Amino acid sequence: MPDFNDKPLYDAIIFARDNDVSYTVKDRKGHTPETKNTREWKVVSQTPSAGTPFEPRHKIELTVENSK
C-alpha cells in the first residue's frame, strides 16, 4: 500500500480506482466530510498502513482534513 499521508485525497482516490480498491473517507471526528474538491483535502492517516501488501477489492480507510 502506498503512503498517502500528507498527500491530496485525490491521489488516494485515483490509486483506489486504478487498482480496484474500495475506500472510505472520514474526518478526525469520524464524520464523512463533503469532499467535492478532493485536491483541497489531505490524508492525515490511513488503514492499512503504507507498505502493507494489498489485493484488488481490499478497502482503504482514509482520515482527512481540509488543507485550505
FIFIRO-189047 format. One line per 8 residues: number of its first residue (from 0); for each residue x, y, z of C-alpha. Coordinates in pm, 1 decimal, always signed. Example, Ala and Ser with C-alpha at 12.3 -4.5 7.8 and 13.67 -1.06 7.14 Angstrom:
0 = +1230.0/-450.0/+780.0 ~ +1367.0/-106.0/+714.0
//
This chain:
0 = +0.0/+0.0/+0.0 ~ +141.0/+341.8/-90.8 ~ +186.2/+612.4/+170.6 ~ -85.9/+874.2/+128.0 ~ -9.0/+1073.2/+444.2 ~ +16.9/+1447.5/+373.4 ~ -91.2/+1388.0/+13.8 ~ -413.0/+1509.7/-150.9
8 = -716.8/+1287.4/-113.6 ~ -730.7/+1298.3/-493.2 ~ -412.7/+1085.6/-515.7 ~ -556.8/+814.9/-290.7 ~ -883.1/+803.2/-485.6 ~ -702.0/+769.6/-819.1 ~ -492.0/+485.0/-674.6 ~ -805.4/+312.1/-544.1
16 = -984.8/+340.3/-877.6 ~ -683.5/+225.1/-1077.8 ~ -628.3/-78.2/-851.9 ~ -988.5/-189.5/-788.2 ~ -961.6/-97.8/-419.4 ~ -1256.9/+48.2/-229.7 ~ -1216.4/+336.2/+12.9 ~ -1392.9/+528.3/+285.1
24 = -1324.7/+885.5/+389.0 ~ -1374.1/+1039.3/+732.3 ~ -1251.8/+1341.1/+922.6 ~ -1071.6/+1330.8/+1257.6 ~ -1407.8/+1326.2/+1439.1 ~ -1520.0/+1021.5/+1242.9 ~ -1769.3/+1208.2/+1024.6 ~ -1789.1/+1179.4/+649.0
32 = -1699.0/+1523.4/+512.3 ~ -1821.1/+1666.4/+183.7 ~ -1513.3/+1633.3/-31.3 ~ -1630.3/+1776.1/-363.3 ~ -1285.5/+1916.9/-438.4 ~ -1061.1/+1625.1/-344.9 ~ -749.0/+1833.3/-401.4 ~ -844.3/+2056.1/-105.0
40 = -834.0/+1763.4/+137.8 ~ -517.6/+1592.5/+257.2 ~ -479.9/+1249.2/+407.6 ~ -367.1/+1254.0/+771.2 ~ -384.8/+878.1/+834.9 ~ -470.9/+557.9/+655.2 ~ -557.0/+196.6/+725.0 ~ -391.8/-26.8/+615.9
48 = -63.8/+149.3/+669.8 ~ +189.9/+222.9/+398.4 ~ +390.9/-79.0/+288.1 ~ +113.7/-328.1/+367.3 ~ +50.3/-570.4/+79.3 ~ -289.5/-525.9/-82.7 ~ -505.7/-704.3/-334.3 ~ -791.4/-586.6/-554.3
56 = -1116.2/-532.9/-365.1 ~ -937.9/-453.6/-40.1 ~ -1054.2/-143.1/+141.9 ~ -859.3/+168.8/+243.1 ~ -984.8/+384.0/+529.7 ~ -865.1/+742.3/+485.7 ~ -878.1/+1012.2/+750.7 ~ -858.8/+1359.0/+600.7
64 = -851.8/+1725.7/+690.1 ~ -923.1/+2029.7/+478.9 ~ -595.4/+2181.5/+365.3 ~ -745.0/+2523.7/+288.6
//
